[in-house]
Amino acid sequence: MRDKTIASPAILQAGGVAAFGMAFCYISVAVIFFGLITLPPDLDSLGRLQYFLQQQYLWGAIGYGIGYLVFGVLLAILLQALRQAIAEPQSALAGLAERFGNVWLVLMMASGMVALLSMEMTLRLLDTNTEQALALHNTYQLLTNALGGGIELVGGLWALLLSMAGLKHNVFSKSLYSLGIIVGSLGIATVLHTLPYLKDAFGITQFIWFIWLGVTLLRLAREL
């Protein structure tokens, strides 16, 4: 069981707020990329690039900043809170989960920085060399999707191992951990990226999981 003398209410509270913030990041990215940025369907690759960079550059930069950089900072806070909430040094599963959580943090931050810098470089190239601009755009799209969201393997492993460790040590509710196992399994399944809706299912269930986790951490902080 968790040692209440180790856990800090302030850290747990910060972790709860961070979990809510991560759920908010999901909503914000969905609104920006599926609502505010609506590409006309009849554009070719170059036309789509010109429209995105010239008309919606600001929203794209905000979307990447929130979806990757802000999300990464909040994930770091949540990982620290979970380390205190599940204070089981002898748990191999909890330690392995934390490692995958740290890897996911690095990947998200790196993806965001690649995306933001590449968008700026692509915009500068657009007026002088459209072929290079299109090639750079395709490259950074590939890198961003591969590292930060096209396949949710690392985030899925984190959620799965964390939930399995939680079930073993019974720190939070079994229902929360059961949902975490579903979230993690869906994330791992996105390796089969040709199957439709897997990534959407992962995002929706993880959104619910983050909200639930945030409520749990805030409640735990009040009990200490």
WOLINTA-V251518 format. One record per backbone hydrogen bond with DSSP energy under -0.5 kcal/mol. CO is the residue of the C=O (numbers start at 0). NH is the residue of the N-H. If there is no record, write none. Layout:
co = [CO/CO]
nh = [NH/NH]
//
This chain:
co = [1/2/2/6/7/8/9/10/11/12/13/14/15/16/17/18/19/20/21/22/23/24/25/26/27/28/29/30/30/31/35/36/39/43/44/45/46/47/48/49/50/50/51/55/56/57/58/59/60/61/62/63/63/64/65/67/68/69/70/71/72/73/74/75/76/77/78/79/80/81/83/84/85/87/89/90/91/92/93/94/95/96/97/98/99/100/101/102/103/104/105/106/107/108/109/110/111/112/113/114/115/116/117/118/119/120/121/122/123/124/124/128/129/130/131/132/133/134/135/136/137/138/139/140/141/142/143/144/144/144/151/152/153/154/155/156/157/158/159/160/161/162/163/164/165/165/172/173/174/175/176/177/178/179/180/181/182/183/184/185/186/187/188/190/191/194/196/197/198/199/200/201/202/203/204/205/206/207/208/209/210/211/212/213/214/215/216/217/218/219/220]
nh = [3/5/6/8/11/12/13/14/15/16/17/18/19/20/21/22/23/24/25/26/27/28/29/30/31/32/33/34/35/36/37/38/42/47/48/49/50/51/52/53/54/55/55/59/60/61/62/63/64/65/66/67/68/69/70/71/72/73/74/75/76/77/78/79/80/81/82/83/84/85/86/86/87/90/91/94/95/96/97/98/99/100/101/102/103/104/105/106/107/108/109/110/111/112/113/114/115/116/117/118/119/120/121/122/123/124/125/126/126/127/128/132/133/134/135/136/137/138/139/140/141/142/143/144/145/146/147/148/149/150/155/156/157/158/159/160/161/162/163/164/165/166/167/168/169/170/176/177/178/179/180/181/182/183/184/185/186/187/188/189/189/190/191/192/194/197/200/201/202/203/204/205/206/207/208/209/210/211/212/213/214/215/216/217/218/219/220/221/222/223/223]
//
